Amino acid sequence: MLRHLWALCKEEDILWVKWIHSYVIKNQCIWHMRLPSNSSWTMRKLFSLRQIAQSFTRSIIGNGQSTFLWLDNWHNLGPLYLKYGDRVAFNMGRSLAAKVSSIINNGEWHWPRRRNPVIAEIIHNTDASLIPAEANEDRVI
């Protein structure tokens, strides 16, 4: 089952993965979305494994357009939502559905509200080697 969840995370070029992304996930974050109430047993079982699977995945930032800023595991601190809660998104003026691309400007990090202590901690813990590459797409490893 984890292999199937991995295929969904990587958005592999498989018919059933494309179908689930088009009709179930619909541009939501797989880690944080609510599963429709009429979902099959298989889908419910698959999505019940999300918490386990998230600890094994990591997003490598390219242009930041397919990685969720707060919900995906791309930062050294892990998913920022799990560490700081939804208040950090509000304090930063971004929604929970914001993408990493919203804080990238001309290939550099552009964090708003740097005086906020939580944002300052996030910036401080951002590895210097974590440089956005706008020419590349994000990858899940």
Steps between C-alpha positions, in 0.01 A plus 500: 500500500786740575627445146167627366515804726855562376371493139240762594762722666731483200204548263627211292385473140248223569133513407359434850737761652386760247136411569540538878680832458229626263191380687599455865803712589419795268811717573473445875782385722484123531622522861232739621194447282175341609408183319151512343241316710403272211856368458560130460650280771825490303524881484422533871768241585752665267439845647515365856870435438582863419657582836738204472585574138563871553797424724663310211451768235684823435449763233801642321426858403537608141262780407278435804178483298393151603617494864276629778684752719351392834379145440772320302828370639752721319664698782771382741246534783255266324143601413477851644129461578572207733767697686329840525129441435277702271569827684838537325326513160267771628788699652686485173200607295483175304233231490565138593465423127788735409772356283874540560510709181318777691821572694741469206590813305759494221649174626542622859301457818271792575355439847251766609475629857854407597463663843251238609693263732353185343588618148847598624541145637389348168745723310780418743439126455483516121811322377721725284516223239122514465498732202193514275569409137226670300602318182418160658177350622459379858569132567385262771763259628 
